[in-house]
Amino acid sequence: MIQVVTRLALMVWLVLPFVADVQAADISLPSSDVFQGLVNEAHAKFKDVKEGKNADYIPYLAKVDSNLFGIVVVTAKGEVYAAGDTEYAFAIESISKPFTMALVMQEHGEEAVLKKIGVEPTGHPFNAVIAIELLKARSVNPLVNAGAIASVSMVKADNAAARWAKISNNLDRFAGEKLAFNQEVYVSEAETNQHNRGIAELLQSYDRLYADPLETTDVYTKECSVNVTAKQLAVMGATLANGGVNPITQERVVDAKLVPKILAVMMMAGFYDEAGAWAWNAGLPAKTASTVVPGTQT
């Protein structure tokens, strides 16, 4: 299932901040054989799970092979442990949100996100219009749709093309390589993103959008249509775990002082209205793709 591919790729990514802390403290980690054995064991345990179904709110997603399943761990030292379908490229969807948040914080400073978007959990579904109406911050946080669209509008650029180029390049730097753009996903989403267009217009009416609403929504749709493999996604997570330095390329992508703020928002809002249950059970900052949760959308 595409849910499973996305979920497992992301879940192993989320342990990496802990791995980074352990490495920084010079505590011995398990050997490579042990690490790989654990990944193999997890893959074997869950590879035959058939629960759920492909997300179909975007027509393209319904066509993805539901048997795809892979797990990747990338440590803050750049060690890679993988099992299963880890080279299949799937649309990044909502997992793109924390990385654009990082770009906005890098360009404007952390206080700008606090003041112009917000950092509180909404207590409502991730694409809820009612949250915009009820909550003073309107966009509320960068990991729900309203806040993610606001984040895109804050990226410094003279036009939509330049804004998209910066966001795309930022995702590439986190992954340590050029990420492909999935034109089919983009077209499929662009034809069905009326709800997000409405969110952008509503934000503009409250002066909480900082670029043209239709252009911003289009760039946001493109952001969600970037392809990643489980391995590339794990490297992106490992970059946060490594204090903002990509462990493969050794390029600093985001300032170390911003990483705890990014992880804090992920902890509070990364699983949307299920963030509390996730934190209770896992105790780790997280960002789920919306395809993980049945009945939801990007």
Backbone as numpy.savetxt, mean C-alpha at the origin, in Angstrom:
# Nx Ny Nz CAx CAy CAz Cx Cy Cz
-6.13 -17.34 -5.47 -6.97 -16.15 -5.47 -6.10 -14.90 -5.47
-6.56 -13.87 -6.17 -5.79 -12.62 -6.11 -5.77 -12.09 -4.68
-6.85 -12.36 -3.92 -6.85 -11.95 -2.51 -5.68 -12.60 -1.78
-5.49 -13.88 -2.04 -4.44 -14.62 -1.32 -3.07 -14.13 -1.73
-2.85 -13.94 -3.03 -1.55 -13.45 -3.49 -1.23 -12.12 -2.82
-2.20 -11.20 -2.83 -1.97 -9.89 -2.25 -1.81 -9.99 -0.74
-2.67 -10.76 -0.10 -2.66 -10.83 1.36 -1.35 -11.38 1.87
-0.90 -12.49 1.31 0.31 -13.11 1.83 1.55 -12.33 1.48
1.58 -11.76 0.29 2.72 -10.91 -0.06 2.83 -9.77 0.93
1.69 -9.20 1.30 1.68 -8.07 2.22 1.97 -8.50 3.65
1.43 -9.61 4.06 1.59 -10.00 5.46 3.04 -10.29 5.80
3.80 -10.90 4.88 5.21 -11.10 5.19 5.96 -9.78 5.14
5.50 -8.87 4.33 6.10 -7.55 4.31 5.99 -6.90 5.67
4.85 -7.07 6.33 4.58 -6.34 7.55 5.42 -6.78 8.73
6.04 -7.94 8.69 6.90 -8.34 9.80 8.25 -7.64 9.74
8.53 -6.98 8.64 9.88 -6.46 8.45 10.29 -5.34 9.38
9.38 -4.42 9.80 9.81 -3.45 10.81 10.35 -4.12 12.07
9.75 -5.24 12.46 10.25 -5.98 13.61 11.62 -6.57 13.30
11.77 -7.15 12.12 13.06 -7.72 11.74 14.14 -6.66 11.75
13.81 -5.47 11.27 14.79 -4.39 11.26 15.22 -4.02 12.68
14.26 -3.95 13.60 14.59 -3.63 14.98 15.51 -4.69 15.58
15.25 -5.94 15.28 16.09 -7.02 15.79 17.50 -6.89 15.25
17.61 -6.61 13.95 18.93 -6.49 13.35 19.69 -5.30 13.92
18.97 -4.19 14.12 19.62 -3.00 14.66 20.15 -3.26 16.06
19.51 -4.15 16.78 19.93 -4.46 18.14 20.99 -5.56 18.20
21.44 -6.03 17.02 22.47 -7.06 16.94 22.04 -8.37 17.60
20.75 -8.64 17.60 20.26 -9.92 18.09 20.32 -10.92 16.94
20.82 -12.09 17.19 20.99 -13.07 16.13 19.65 -13.51 15.56
19.55 -13.47 14.24 18.37 -13.95 13.55 18.57 -15.42 13.19
17.49 -16.13 12.87 17.64 -17.51 12.42 18.52 -17.60 11.18
19.08 -18.75 10.94 19.91 -18.95 9.76 19.05 -18.88 8.50
19.72 -18.75 7.35 19.01 -18.69 6.07 18.18 -19.94 5.85
18.72 -21.08 6.24 17.98 -22.33 6.06 16.69 -22.35 6.89
16.78 -21.81 8.11 15.61 -21.77 8.97 14.56 -20.81 8.39
15.02 -19.64 7.95 14.11 -18.66 7.35 13.38 -19.28 6.16
14.16 -19.89 5.26 13.56 -20.47 4.07 12.62 -21.61 4.43
12.99 -22.38 5.44 12.13 -23.46 5.89 10.80 -22.96 6.41
10.80 -21.86 7.13 9.56 -21.28 7.63 8.67 -20.78 6.50
9.29 -20.16 5.50 8.53 -19.69 4.34 7.92 -20.88 3.60
8.72 -21.92 3.41 8.21 -23.13 2.74 7.06 -23.75 3.52
7.21 -23.78 4.85 6.18 -24.36 5.70 4.87 -23.57 5.60
4.98 -22.25 5.63 3.79 -21.41 5.52 3.11 -21.59 4.17
3.93 -21.67 3.13 3.37 -21.86 1.79 2.63 -23.19 1.70
3.25 -24.22 2.21 2.62 -25.55 2.16 1.32 -25.58 2.97
1.29 -24.85 4.07 0.12 -24.86 4.95 -1.08 -24.19 4.31
-0.84 -23.12 3.53 -1.96 -22.32 3.04 -2.20 -22.41 1.53
-1.36 -23.13 0.80 -1.47 -23.11 -0.66 -2.77 -23.74 -1.18
-3.39 -24.59 -0.39 -4.63 -25.24 -0.84 -5.89 -24.58 -0.31
-5.75 -23.42 0.34 -6.92 -22.70 0.83 -7.72 -22.19 -0.36
-9.00 -22.45 -0.40 -9.84 -22.07 -1.53 -10.97 -21.12 -1.12
-10.91 -20.58 0.08 -11.96 -19.69 0.55 -11.96 -18.38 -0.22
-13.10 -17.70 -0.19 -13.20 -16.40 -0.83 -13.35 -16.50 -2.33
-13.27 -15.32 -2.99 -13.37 -15.27 -4.44 -12.65 -14.02 -4.92
-12.35 -14.01 -6.21 -11.71 -12.83 -6.77 -12.60 -11.60 -6.59
-11.97 -10.46 -6.32 -12.70 -9.20 -6.34 -13.22 -8.97 -7.75
-14.45 -8.48 -7.87 -15.02 -8.26 -9.20 -15.60 -6.87 -9.39
-15.39 -5.97 -8.41 -15.87 -4.60 -8.57 -15.11 -3.90 -9.68
-13.86 -4.34 -9.93 -13.12 -3.94 -11.13 -13.14 -5.17 -12.04
-13.77 -5.08 -13.19 -13.96 -6.28 -14.02 -12.68 -7.06 -14.29
-11.56 -6.37 -14.46 -10.31 -7.07 -14.77 -9.94 -8.07 -13.69
-10.15 -7.71 -12.43 -9.70 -8.56 -11.32 -10.41 -9.90 -11.28
-11.63 -9.93 -11.78 -12.40 -11.18 -11.76 -11.78 -12.24 -12.65
-10.92 -11.81 -13.60 -10.34 -12.74 -14.57 -9.02 -13.35 -14.12
-8.46 -12.88 -13.00 -7.14 -13.34 -12.56 -7.22 -14.78 -12.07
-6.19 -15.56 -12.37 -6.12 -16.97 -11.95 -6.24 -17.06 -10.43
-7.28 -17.75 -9.96 -7.54 -17.81 -8.52 -6.64 -18.79 -7.78
-5.78 -19.51 -8.49 -4.88 -20.46 -7.84 -3.51 -19.87 -7.53
-3.27 -18.63 -7.94 -1.97 -18.01 -7.68 -1.76 -17.79 -6.19
-0.55 -18.11 -5.71 -0.27 -17.96 -4.29 1.24 -17.95 -4.08
1.73 -16.92 -3.43 3.17 -16.84 -3.17 3.47 -16.10 -1.88
4.60 -16.40 -1.29 5.07 -15.75 -0.07 6.51 -15.30 -0.28
6.81 -14.08 0.11 8.18 -13.58 0.05 8.50 -12.83 1.35
9.67 -13.10 1.89 10.23 -12.30 2.98 11.50 -11.65 2.45
11.59 -10.34 2.59 12.84 -9.61 2.31 13.24 -8.92 3.60
14.42 -9.20 4.09 14.86 -8.60 5.34 15.46 -7.22 5.11
15.71 -6.51 6.18 16.31 -5.18 6.09 17.75 -5.24 5.60
18.33 -6.42 5.54 19.67 -6.60 4.96 19.62 -7.00 3.50
18.41 -7.14 2.96 18.27 -7.48 1.56 18.24 -8.96 1.25
18.15 -9.79 2.28 18.05 -11.24 2.05 16.63 -11.57 1.60
16.52 -12.46 0.61 15.23 -12.78 0.02 14.91 -14.26 0.23
13.71 -14.52 0.76 13.25 -15.90 0.96 11.86 -16.00 0.33
11.67 -16.95 -0.60 10.45 -16.98 -1.38 9.95 -18.40 -1.59
8.64 -18.52 -1.81 8.03 -19.79 -2.16 6.75 -19.50 -2.94
6.50 -20.29 -3.97 5.27 -20.16 -4.73 5.34 -19.17 -5.86
4.19 -18.60 -6.20 4.05 -17.74 -7.39 4.47 -16.31 -7.08
5.73 -16.12 -6.78 6.21 -14.82 -6.32 6.63 -13.88 -7.44
6.64 -14.37 -8.68 7.03 -13.53 -9.81 5.82 -13.08 -10.62
4.62 -13.49 -10.20 3.41 -13.01 -10.88 3.16 -11.56 -10.49
2.91 -10.71 -11.46 2.68 -9.29 -11.20 1.19 -9.00 -11.10
0.76 -8.42 -9.98 -0.64 -8.07 -9.75 -0.74 -6.58 -9.46
-1.91 -6.01 -9.65 -2.11 -4.58 -9.42 -1.91 -4.24 -7.95
-1.13 -3.22 -7.68 -0.80 -2.85 -6.30 -2.00 -2.32 -5.54
-2.95 -1.71 -6.24 -4.17 -1.17 -5.64 -3.86 -0.31 -4.40
-4.54 -0.56 -3.30 -4.44 0.33 -2.13 -3.11 0.24 -1.40
-2.30 -0.75 -1.72 -0.99 -0.82 -1.06 -0.09 0.33 -1.50
-0.48 1.00 -2.58 0.29 2.17 -3.04 0.19 3.34 -2.08
-0.85 3.37 -1.26 -1.16 4.57 -0.47 -0.06 5.00 0.50
0.53 4.09 1.30 1.56 4.56 2.23 2.80 5.11 1.54
3.06 4.65 0.32 4.26 5.11 -0.38 4.07 6.52 -0.94
2.85 6.83 -1.38 2.58 8.20 -1.79 2.51 9.11 -0.57
1.99 8.60 0.54 2.04 9.36 1.78 3.49 9.70 2.12
4.38 8.74 1.96 5.80 8.99 2.23 6.36 10.09 1.34
5.97 10.07 0.06 6.42 11.10 -0.88 5.92 12.47 -0.45
4.67 12.56 -0.05 4.11 13.84 0.39 4.83 14.33 1.64
5.11 13.44 2.57 5.83 13.84 3.78 7.25 14.28 3.45
7.87 13.63 2.50 9.22 13.99 2.10 9.25 15.39 1.47
8.20 15.70 0.70 8.15 16.99 0.01 7.69 18.13 0.92
6.74 17.85 1.81 6.10 18.92 2.57 6.41 18.90 4.07
6.95 17.77 4.56 7.15 17.61 6.00 5.96 16.91 6.63
6.20 16.29 7.77 5.16 15.48 8.40 3.97 16.31 8.87
4.20 17.56 9.26 3.12 18.39 9.78 2.08 18.71 8.69
2.53 18.76 7.44 1.60 19.06 6.35 0.56 17.97 6.21
0.97 16.71 6.37 0.02 15.60 6.31 -0.95 15.69 7.48
-0.44 16.00 8.65 -1.28 16.13 9.84 -2.34 17.20 9.66
-1.95 18.34 9.08 -2.85 19.48 8.99 -3.74 19.45 7.75
-3.21 18.96 6.63 -3.96 19.05 5.38 -4.73 17.79 5.02
-4.37 16.66 5.67 -5.09 15.41 5.41 -5.68 14.86 6.70
-4.83 14.65 7.71 -5.24 14.05 8.97 -4.60 12.70 9.15
-4.65 12.18 10.37 -4.02 10.89 10.65 -4.89 9.98 11.53
-6.13 10.37 11.77 -6.99 9.57 12.63 -7.69 8.45 11.85
-7.95 7.31 12.48 -8.81 6.31 11.83 -10.22 6.87 11.69
-10.94 6.40 10.67 -12.26 6.99 10.41 -13.38 6.35 11.21
-13.26 5.06 11.53 -14.38 4.36 12.13 -15.46 4.01 11.13
-15.16 4.22 9.84 -16.11 3.95 8.75 -15.39 3.16 7.66
-16.13 2.58 6.72 -15.48 1.89 5.60 -14.52 2.83 4.87
-13.53 2.24 4.22 -12.43 3.01 3.63 -12.86 3.98 2.53
-14.01 3.73 1.89 -14.47 4.61 0.82 -15.75 5.35 1.20
-15.97 5.50 2.51 -17.22 6.08 3.00 -17.29 7.57 2.74
-18.38 8.01 2.15 -18.64 9.44 1.99 -19.09 10.05 3.31
-19.78 9.28 4.13 -20.27 9.79 5.40 -19.14 10.26 6.31
-17.96 9.62 6.21 -16.82 10.04 7.02 -16.37 11.45 6.63
-16.44 11.76 5.34 -16.07 13.10 4.88 -17.04 14.14 5.46
-18.30 13.79 5.51 -19.31 14.72 6.00 -19.28 14.89 7.52
-18.98 13.80 8.23 -19.10 13.85 9.69 -17.82 14.31 10.39
-16.66 13.99 9.82 -15.40 14.22 10.52 -14.76 15.52 10.06
-14.26 16.28 11.01 -13.75 17.62 10.73 -12.59 17.61 9.75
-11.75 16.58 9.82 -10.59 16.52 8.93 -10.99 16.25 7.48
-12.20 15.74 7.25 -12.76 15.44 5.93 -12.01 14.30 5.24
-10.76 14.52 4.86 -9.98 13.46 4.20 -9.52 12.41 5.19
-9.40 12.77 6.45 -9.22 11.95 7.64 -7.83 11.32 7.77
-7.41 10.44 6.84 -6.05 9.90 6.89 -5.64 9.45 5.49
-4.34 9.33 5.23 -3.87 9.05 3.86 -4.12 7.63 3.37
-4.65 6.74 4.22 -4.80 5.35 3.81 -6.24 4.97 3.47
-7.20 5.86 3.70 -8.54 5.66 3.15 -8.60 6.40 1.81
-9.63 6.12 1.02 -9.66 6.69 -0.33 -9.62 8.20 -0.35
-10.40 8.85 0.53 -10.43 10.31 0.53 -9.04 10.88 0.83
-8.39 10.34 1.84 -7.06 10.84 2.19 -6.01 10.49 1.15
-6.15 9.34 0.52 -5.19 8.95 -0.53 -5.33 9.85 -1.75
-6.57 10.19 -2.09 -6.79 11.11 -3.21 -6.23 12.50 -2.85
-6.43 12.93 -1.60 -5.86 14.20 -1.16 -4.33 14.15 -1.21
-3.75 13.01 -0.83 -2.29 12.86 -0.90 -1.78 13.06 -2.32
-2.44 12.43 -3.27 -2.04 12.58 -4.67 -2.09 14.05 -5.08
-3.13 14.75 -4.63 -3.26 16.16 -5.01 -2.18 17.05 -4.39
-1.53 16.57 -3.32 -0.49 17.35 -2.66 0.89 17.17 -3.26
1.08 16.17 -4.09 2.39 15.96 -4.70 2.72 17.17 -5.57
3.88 17.74 -5.37 4.26 18.96 -6.06 4.46 18.70 -7.55
3.64 19.37 -8.37 3.74 19.21 -9.82 2.92 20.31 -10.48
3.32 20.66 -11.71 2.61 21.71 -12.44 1.39 21.18 -13.18
1.34 19.86 -13.39 0.22 19.29 -14.12 0.08 17.82 -13.76
-0.99 17.20 -14.26 -1.27 15.81 -13.91 -0.19 14.86 -14.41
0.36 15.11 -15.58 1.38 14.23 -16.14 2.64 14.24 -15.27
3.03 15.43 -14.83 4.21 15.55 -13.98 3.96 14.92 -12.61
2.73 15.06 -12.12 2.38 14.46 -10.82 2.46 12.94 -10.91
1.91 12.38 -11.97 1.96 10.93 -12.15 3.40 10.44 -12.30
4.23 11.18 -13.01 5.63 10.79 -13.20 6.35 10.71 -11.85
6.08 11.66 -10.96 6.73 11.66 -9.64 6.25 10.49 -8.79
4.94 10.24 -8.82 4.39 9.14 -8.02 4.91 7.80 -8.54
4.92 7.63 -9.85 5.42 6.40 -10.45 6.88 6.18 -10.12
7.68 7.22 -10.23 9.11 7.11 -9.92 9.33 6.79 -8.44
8.50 7.34 -7.58 8.61 7.05 -6.15 8.36 5.57 -5.86
7.34 4.99 -6.48 7.06 3.56 -6.31 8.22 2.72 -6.83
8.80 3.13 -7.97 9.96 2.42 -8.53 11.14 2.42 -7.55
11.38 3.55 -6.93 12.51 3.67 -6.00 12.31 2.78 -4.77
11.08 2.71 -4.27 10.81 1.82 -3.15 11.04 0.36 -3.55
10.64 0.00 -4.77 10.80 -1.38 -5.24 12.22 -1.69 -5.70
12.98 -0.65 -6.01 14.35 -0.86 -6.48 14.44 -1.25 -7.94
13.35 -1.10 -8.67 13.35 -1.38 -10.10 12.10 -0.76 -10.72
12.10 -0.67 -12.04 10.97 -0.09 -12.75 9.77 -1.02 -12.65
8.66 -0.49 -12.18 7.42 -1.26 -12.07 6.57 -1.05 -13.32
5.97 -2.10 -13.80 5.15 -2.02 -15.00 3.80 -1.38 -14.69
3.25 -0.73 -15.68 1.92 -0.15 -15.57 0.93 -1.08 -16.27
-0.16 -1.42 -15.57 -1.14 -2.34 -16.13 -2.27 -1.54 -16.79
-2.17 -1.39 -18.09 -3.13 -0.58 -18.83 -4.55 -1.16 -18.73
-4.66 -2.49 -18.75 -5.98 -3.11 -18.66 -6.66 -2.80 -17.33
-5.89 -2.88 -16.23 -6.45 -2.54 -14.93 -6.87 -1.08 -14.89
-6.01 -0.22 -15.43 -6.31 1.21 -15.43 -7.61 1.51 -16.18
-7.75 0.96 -17.36 -8.96 1.21 -18.14 -10.18 0.66 -17.40
-10.04 -0.52 -16.84 -11.15 -1.14 -16.11 -11.56 -0.30 -14.91
-10.57 0.24 -14.19 -10.87 1.07 -13.03 -11.40 2.44 -13.43
-10.81 3.03 -14.47 -11.21 4.37 -14.89 -12.66 4.40 -15.36
-13.12 3.28 -15.90 -14.51 3.21 -16.37 -15.50 3.01 -15.23
-15.00 2.70 -14.04 -15.90 2.38 -12.92 -15.57 3.17 -11.65
-14.85 4.29 -11.77 -14.41 5.01 -10.57 -15.25 6.24 -10.25
-16.54 6.18 -10.59 -17.42 7.31 -10.33 -17.46 7.68 -8.85
-17.42 6.69 -7.98 -17.47 6.95 -6.53 -16.25 7.76 -6.09
-15.08 7.38 -6.56 -13.87 8.14 -6.19 -13.88 9.54 -6.78
-14.45 9.69 -7.97 -14.58 11.04 -8.54 -15.49 11.89 -7.66
-16.54 11.27 -7.15 -17.44 12.00 -6.24 -16.74 12.40 -4.95
-15.91 11.51 -4.42 -15.14 11.82 -3.22 -14.23 13.03 -3.47
-13.56 13.05 -4.62 -12.65 14.16 -4.94 -13.42 15.48 -5.04
-14.58 15.47 -5.68 -15.38 16.69 -5.79 -15.84 17.16 -4.41
-16.23 16.21 -3.56 -16.69 16.57 -2.22 -15.55 17.16 -1.40
-14.36 16.58 -1.50 -13.20 17.14 -0.81 -12.91 18.56 -1.27
-13.03 18.78 -2.56 -12.78 20.13 -3.08 -13.78 21.13 -2.50
-15.02 20.69 -2.31 -16.02 21.60 -1.76 -15.70 22.01 -0.33
-14.89 21.20 0.37 -14.46 21.52 1.73 -13.03 22.09 1.78
-12.48 22.43 0.61 -11.11 22.95 0.52 -10.08 21.97 1.09
-10.33 20.66 0.87 -9.40 19.62 1.34 -8.81 18.84 0.17
-8.88 19.43 -1.03 -8.20 18.87 -2.20 -7.35 19.99 -2.78
-6.16 19.63 -3.29 -5.17 20.65 -3.61 -4.75 20.63 -5.07
-5.57 20.03 -5.92 -5.39 20.03 -7.37 -6.75 19.74 -7.99
-6.84 19.81 -9.30 -8.10 19.56 -9.98 -8.66 18.18 -9.62
-9.94 18.07 -9.24 -10.47 16.80 -8.74 -10.47 15.67 -9.77
-10.84 15.95 -11.01 -10.88 14.88 -12.00 -9.47 14.43 -12.39
-8.55 15.38 -12.53 -7.17 15.02 -12.83 -6.56 14.23 -11.68
-6.85 14.65 -10.46 -6.32 13.96 -9.28 -6.84 12.53 -9.21
-8.13 12.35 -9.45 -8.72 11.01 -9.41 -8.10 10.12 -10.47
-7.82 10.69 -11.64 -7.20 9.89 -12.71 -5.79 9.45 -12.31
-5.01 10.35 -11.71 -3.66 9.98 -11.27 -3.75 8.93 -10.16
-4.69 9.10 -9.26 -4.89 8.10 -8.20 -5.23 6.74 -8.80
-6.07 6.71 -9.81 -6.42 5.46 -10.48 -5.19 4.83 -11.12
-4.33 5.64 -11.71 -3.09 5.12 -12.29 -2.18 4.54 -11.20
-2.10 5.23 -10.07 -1.30 4.75 -8.95 -1.72 3.34 -8.53
-3.01 3.10 -8.51 -3.53 1.79 -8.11 -3.33 0.72 -9.18
-3.01 1.15 -10.40 -2.90 0.23 -11.54 -1.47 -0.19 -11.83
-0.54 0.16 -10.97 0.86 -0.28 -11.12 0.97 -1.75 -10.74
1.71 -2.50 -11.51 1.91 -3.93 -11.23 3.08 -4.14 -10.28
2.93 -5.06 -9.36 4.05 -5.50 -8.51 4.01 -7.01 -8.38
5.17 -7.60 -8.21 5.24 -9.00 -7.80 5.33 -9.05 -6.28
5.14 -10.23 -5.73 5.28 -10.38 -4.28 6.69 -9.98 -3.84
7.68 -10.33 -4.64 9.06 -9.98 -4.30 9.25 -8.47 -4.31
8.76 -7.79 -5.35 8.91 -6.34 -5.41 8.21 -5.67 -4.25
7.04 -6.16 -3.90 6.30 -5.59 -2.78 7.04 -5.80 -1.47
7.65 -6.95 -1.31 8.42 -7.21 -0.10 9.62 -6.28 0.01
10.26 -5.97 -1.12 11.37 -5.01 -1.11 10.87 -3.63 -0.71
9.69 -3.25 -1.17 9.13 -1.96 -0.80 8.91 -1.88 0.71
8.39 -2.96 1.28 8.22 -2.99 2.73 9.54 -3.00 3.47
10.52 -3.72 2.92 11.83 -3.79 3.56 12.52 -2.43 3.55
12.18 -1.59 2.58 12.74 -0.24 2.55 12.27 0.57 3.75
11.00 0.42 4.13 10.53 1.06 5.36 11.20 0.43 6.57
11.33 -0.90 6.55 11.95 -1.59 7.68 13.40 -1.18 7.86
14.03 -0.78 6.77 15.44 -0.40 6.80 15.61 1.11 7.00
14.63 1.74 7.61 14.74 3.16 7.91 14.68 4.06 6.71
14.04 3.59 5.63 13.88 4.41 4.43 14.92 4.17 3.36
15.85 3.24 3.59 16.89 2.91 2.61 16.55 1.58 1.94
16.46 1.57 0.63 16.19 0.33 -0.09 17.33 -0.65 0.16
17.06 -1.83 0.72 18.16 -2.75 1.08 18.82 -3.41 -0.13
18.19 -3.33 -1.29 18.77 -3.91 -2.50 19.64 -2.88 -3.23
19.09 -1.67 -3.46 19.83 -0.64 -4.20 20.68 0.24 -3.30
20.38 0.24 -2.00 21.05 1.09 -1.02 20.73 2.57 -1.21
19.68 2.88 -1.97 19.26 4.26 -2.15 18.34 4.68 -1.01
18.58 5.87 -0.47 17.64 6.40 0.52 16.43 6.94 -0.22
15.26 6.41 0.11 14.03 6.79 -0.57 13.22 7.78 0.26
13.27 7.65 1.57 12.54 8.55 2.46 13.37 8.74 3.72
13.29 9.92 4.32 14.08 10.21 5.51 13.69 9.28 6.66
14.71 8.84 7.39 14.48 7.90 8.50 13.52 8.46 9.53
13.57 9.76 9.78 12.71 10.35 10.82 11.23 10.26 10.47
10.92 10.07 9.18 9.52 10.00 8.74 8.94 8.60 8.86
9.80 7.59 8.89 9.33 6.20 8.87 8.42 5.87 10.06
8.76 6.24 11.30 7.85 5.94 12.41 6.46 6.56 12.24
6.39 7.73 11.62 5.10 8.37 11.38 4.30 7.57 10.35
4.98 7.11 9.32 4.32 6.31 8.29 3.77 5.02 8.90
4.60 4.37 9.71 4.18 3.12 10.34 3.05 3.34 11.34
3.05 4.50 11.99 1.98 4.80 12.95 0.63 4.88 12.25
0.59 5.55 11.10 -0.67 5.63 10.36 -1.07 4.26 9.84
-0.10 3.46 9.42 -0.40 2.10 8.98 -0.99 1.27 10.11
-0.47 1.43 11.31 -0.99 0.69 12.45 -2.44 1.06 12.75
-2.75 2.35 12.65 -4.08 2.82 13.02 -5.12 2.67 11.93
-4.68 2.71 10.67 -5.66 2.78 9.58 -5.37 1.85 8.41
-4.31 1.09 8.49 -3.92 0.27 7.35 -4.89 -0.83 7.01
-5.65 -1.31 8.01 -6.66 -2.32 7.76 -8.07 -1.73 7.80
-8.14 -0.39 7.62 -9.42 0.29 7.59 -10.20 0.04 8.88
-11.48 -0.35 8.75 -12.30 -0.52 9.93 -12.01 -1.83 10.67
-11.04 -2.60 10.19 -10.61 -3.80 10.91 -9.21 -3.62 11.51
-8.74 -2.37 11.58 -7.39 -2.10 12.05 -7.21 -2.52 13.51
-8.22 -2.32 14.32 -8.11 -2.70 15.73 -7.93 -4.20 15.90
-8.72 -4.98 15.18 -8.60 -6.43 15.26 -7.25 -6.89 14.76
-6.74 -6.27 13.68 -5.42 -6.63 13.17 -4.35 -6.32 14.21
-4.40 -5.12 14.78 -3.40 -4.73 15.78 -3.45 -5.64 16.99
-4.66 -6.03 17.39 -4.83 -6.91 18.54 -4.18 -8.26 18.29
-4.36 -8.80 17.10 -3.87 -10.14 16.78 -2.42 -10.16 16.31
-2.01 -9.14 15.56 -0.68 -9.16 14.96 0.29 -8.19 15.63
-0.22 -7.05 16.10 0.64 -6.08 16.76 1.65 -5.43 15.85
1.37 -5.40 14.54 2.31 -4.84 13.57 1.62 -3.82 12.67
2.35 -2.78 12.23 1.75 -1.86 11.25 1.47 -2.60 9.95
0.40 -2.21 9.28 -0.04 -2.97 8.13 -0.68 -2.07 7.08
-0.64 -2.52 5.85 -1.47 -1.92 4.80 -2.00 -3.03 3.93
-3.30 -3.17 3.92 -3.92 -4.20 3.11 -4.36 -3.63 1.77
-4.26 -4.46 0.74 -4.94 -4.13 -0.51 -6.41 -4.42 -0.30
-7.24 -3.62 -0.91 -8.67 -3.79 -0.70 -9.17 -5.13 -1.22
-8.42 -5.76 -2.13 -8.85 -7.05 -2.66 -8.77 -8.14 -1.59
-8.16 -7.85 -0.44 -8.09 -8.83 0.63 -9.45 -9.04 1.27
-10.21 -7.97 1.39 -11.44 -8.01 2.17 -12.64 -8.19 1.25
-13.36 -9.30 1.36 -14.50 -9.53 0.47 -15.50 -8.39 0.55
-16.00 -7.98 -0.62 -17.05 -6.98 -0.67 -16.57 -5.55 -0.63
-15.25 -5.31 -0.71 -14.77 -3.93 -0.67 -14.11 -3.58 -1.98
-13.69 -2.30 -2.10 -13.05 -1.86 -3.33 -11.97 -0.84 -3.02
-11.10 -0.59 -4.01 -10.00 0.34 -3.82 -10.48 1.75 -3.55
